[in-house]
Amino acid sequence: MPGMWTVLASEVAPQSRRPAVPVVHVRITRDGVTAAQKAEIVADITATLGRVLGKKPEHTHLIIEEIDPENWGFAQGLCVKII
């Protein structure tokens, strides 16, 4: 899949005494990723957090943010020139 990706993860603890829930931010360049591909990313990351860290899928949040290539810099240039 072409383009640039970054993944940021954190845990957010509600104000109640419930355990912290994972929140994963995936940033990708806007280059034609389909809804089906995004669904697969969500499923894979959710499964990995469950398998590796024991996080429950119903508590896992993922945010996929698409960035226009002209707004993403890499290797001293804009991605619009790379992808």
N, C-alpha and C positions, 0 to 999 in steps of 0.2 A: 504494500500500500504506500503510495508516495506521500510526501508531505512531512511535516514536523509534528512531534508529539511531546508532551510533558505530562507527568502525572504527579499530583500533590495529594498527600493523604494526611488526615488528622482525625482526632477523635473528639467528639463533642459530648460533654456531660450535661444532661438536663439538670435543671435546678433541683429536681427531686433526687432521691437517693438511688435512682436507677444507674446501672453501669453505663459507661461512655459508649457511644455508638460511632462506628467508623464513617467518615465522610471522605470520599475520594473525588478529587477534581481532575478530570482528564481534559487537557487542552490540546486541540489538534488544529492544523490549518484547514481552512474551508476549501476542500478540493474534491468534493464529490463522494464523501463517505455516506453510505446509505443507512437508512433506519435499521435494516437487518444487521448490518455490520456493527452499528452502535449497540444493538441489543446483544450481540455476541460478546462485545467488549464488556458490557455490564454483567452478563452471565459469568464470563470467565473471571473477572476481578472479584465478583461476589463469591464464587466458588473457591477461589484462592484464599480469600480472607477467612472463609469458613474452615478450609482444610488446614491452613498454616497457623492461624491465630485463634481458631475456635469461635469466630464471630458468627452470629445468627444472620441468615440472609434477610430476615424481616426487619433487622435493625441496621442494615447496611445501606447507605445512601451514596449514589454516584451522580456526579454532575458532569456532563460533557459539554464543553464550550468550544465552539468553532471560531477561529480567528482568521480574518482575511489575511492572505499571504503578505500583502503590503504593510501589514501591521505586526509582522513577526520578523525580527532580525536574527541573523545567524551567519557566522563566518564572515564578518565585516560587510554584510550585505542584507538585502531584504529577500525573504523567501520567494517573493514573486519572481525573482530572477533564477531561483534554484529549482523550483518545482514546475 
